[in-house]
Amino acid sequence: MQLPPLGLYIHLPWCERKCPYCDFNSHETSRVPEELYIRALLSDLRGELHFLQGRTIETLFIGGGTPSLFSASAIRQLMREIATMAPLAPTLEATMEANPGSAEAEKFHAFRDAGINRLSLGIQSFDDAHLEALGRVHTSDQALAAIEFARSARFDSFNLDLMHGLPGQTPRTAESDLRTAIAGNPAHLSWYQLTIEQNTVFHKRPPLLPVEDELSDIQECGEELLAVHGYAQYEVSAYSKPGFHCRHNRNYWSFGDYLGIGAGAHGKITFSDGRIQRFAKRRQPHDYMSSEPGDFVARSRTLGQRDTVGEYMMNALRLNDGFFLTEFSQNTRLDADVLSPLLTSLCERALLERSGDRVRATDAGRRFLDNVVAEFFVD
C-alpha cells in the first residue's frame, strides 16, 4: 500500500507581541529560550522517526509565533540536526515564517545559508494606520524593506501574507494594499479576509469592520487584479505565479501526512494497515520543554469513517481544482461510494459540481464552504 507524501511542521511559539486577532498558540516574550527549545524539538522528532515508514520528508515548514525571532545559528543547528536524523528530499521545500521588522530582516541571508529556501513574510498591510489597528510591530517602510532583503538574500520563492477586510478599510485602501504587494513581485501571495476568532482580543472587543457589500467588492476586485498580474488562485486564499504553489500547504489540502513537532503542533499519520491518526503536542511551551523523551504528545485519536470523510472534504474542497474520487479512495482507504448520496444532493443544489471523476466546489459552494463541509461530518 502506497503511503501519502510526508511533510514536517515545526512550531516556534514565541512572538514579540500577541496580535489582537491571533488565536494561534503564540506567547509574548522578550527572550527566547533557544537552547532548551531546540533540544526539546530534536527529542520530539527523534521519537517520531518510526512514522516515516521508509519515506523521505518532502517539505518542511517552520511556523509560529514569530520564528524569525530565533537566531540564525539556532535555525542552522535545527536544520543540520534534522538532516542527520531523517532523510530529506533533494527537492526539499523549507519554508520559514518571518516578520518584516528590521532586526529579523537582517537575518535573512543567514537563514538562507542555514537551508531555508522559502520565506513567508507576515505583512498583513502596507498602511501604517491599519498595521497599528492590527497590533503589528512593524511599519509599512519596514515591510517594503523586508521584501528587498528577501530578494537580496536569494529567496527566489517567498510569500507575502496580506489581510483584507480590516478595521476602517475601504475597497480603495484594500486595493492599494494589494497593488503594493503585487509591485513587490512575490512568487506567492496569501490574501485572506480578517475573521474574528474566539479567545482573541478582537473577540472580546470587536472592531468596526467593513460591511458585507464592501467585503464583496474587495474580494471581487482583488481576484481580478491578481489574475491580471499573473497570480492564479489555487486555494481559497492562496495565489501564485506558475510553478510556485506552496507544496507544504498543498500537502495538507491533499490529505497528505505530516509530522508536527513543537508546543501545540499537530500531526497526521497514515499507517500501512490503513489507520489514520492525528496527534497534538503539549501546548504550553514550559510543559513541552519539560517533557521526557516520548512524552510530548498531549492527545491522539484514530479517525473513524465520518471524521475521515469530513476532514478530507474540509481540506480538498479548499482547492480550486477540487479532487478526484480515485484520490479520495487512495488517501482515505474508503470506497468513493460512501460519498454518493451527499455528492448527488450537493450537486443538485449547485454547491458542488462533478465532471467525470473530479469533484469541486462551485462559486456558490465556495461562498458557503463551511456549510458544505459541515454536511460531511453528519452521520
C-alpha positions, 0 to 999 in steps of 0.5 A, a space after each residue: 500500500 502506497 503511503 501519502 507524501 510526508 511533510 514536517 511542521 515545526 512550531 516556534 511559539 514565541 512572538 514579540 507581541 500577541 496580535 489582537 486577532 491571533 488565536 494561534 498558540 503564540 506567547 509574548 516574550 522578550 527572550 527566547 529560550 533557544 537552547 532548551 527549545 531546540 533540544 526539546 524539538 530534536 527529542 520530539 522528532 527523534 521519537 517520531 522517526 518510526 512514522 516515516 515508514 521508509 519515506 523521505 520528508 518532502 517539505 518542511 515548514 517552520 511556523 509560529 509565533 514569530 520564528 524569525 525571532 530565533 537566531 540564525 545559528 539556532 535555525 542552522 543547528 535545527 536544520 543540520 540536526 534534522 538532516 542527520 536524523 531523517 532523510 530529506 528530499 533533494 527537492 526539499 521545500 523549507 519554508 520559514 515564517 518571518 516578520 518584516 521588522 528590521 532586526 529579523 530582516 537582517 537575518 535573512 541571508 543567514 537563514 538562507 545559508 542555514 537551508 531555508 529556501 522559502 520565506 513567508 513574510 507576515 505583512 498583513 498591510 502596507 498602511 501604517 494606520 491599519 498595521 497599528 489597528 492590527 497590533 503589528 510591530 512593524 511599519 509599512 517602510 519596514 515591510 517594503 524593506 523586508 521584501 528587498 532583503 528577501 530578494 537580496 538574500 536569494 529567496 527566489 520563492 517567498 510569500 507575502 501574507 496580506 489581510 483584507 477586510 480590516 478595521 476602517 478599510 475601504 475597497 480603495 485602501 484594500 486595493 492599494 494594499 494589494 497593488 503594493 504587494 503585487 509591485 513587490 513581485 512575490 512568487 506567492 501571495 496569501 490574501 485572506 479576509 480578517 475573521 474574528 476568532 474566539 479567545 482573541 482580543 478582537 473577540 472580546 472587543 470587536 472592531 468596526 469592520 467593513 460591511 458585507 457589500 464592501 467585503 464583496 467588492 474587495 474580494 471581487 476586485 482583488 481576484 481580478 487584479 491578481 489574475 491580471 498580474 499573473 497570480 492564479 488562485 489555487 486555494 481559497 486564499 492562496 495565489 501564485 505565479 506558475 510553478 510556485 504553489 506552496 507544496 507544504 500547504 498543498 500537502 495538507 489540502 491533499 490529505 497528505 501526512 505530516 509530522 508536527 513537532 513543537 508546543 501545540 503542533 499537530 500531526 497526521 499519520 497514515 499507517 500501512 494497515 490503513 489507520 489514520 491518526 492525528 496527534 497534538 503536542 503539549 501546548 504550553 511551551 514550559 510543559 513541552 520543554 519539560 517533557 521526557 523523551 516520548 512524552 510530548 504528545 498531549 492527545 491522539 485519536 484514530 479517525 473513524 469513517 465520518 471524521 475521515 470523510 469530513 476532514 478530507 472534504 474540509 481540506 480538498 474542497 479548499 482547492 480550486 481544482 477540487 479532487 478526484 474520487 480515485 484520490 479520495 479512495 487512495 488517501 482515505 482507504 474508503 470506497 468513493 461510494 460512501 460519498 454518493 448520496 451527499 455528492 448527488 444532493 450537493 450537486 443538485 443544489 449547485 454547491 458542488 459540481 462533478 465532471 467525470 471523476 473530479 469533484 469541486 466546489 462551485 462559486 456558490 459552494 465556495 461562498 458557503 464552504 463551511 456549510 458544505 463541509 459541515 454536511 460531511 461530518 453528519 452521520 
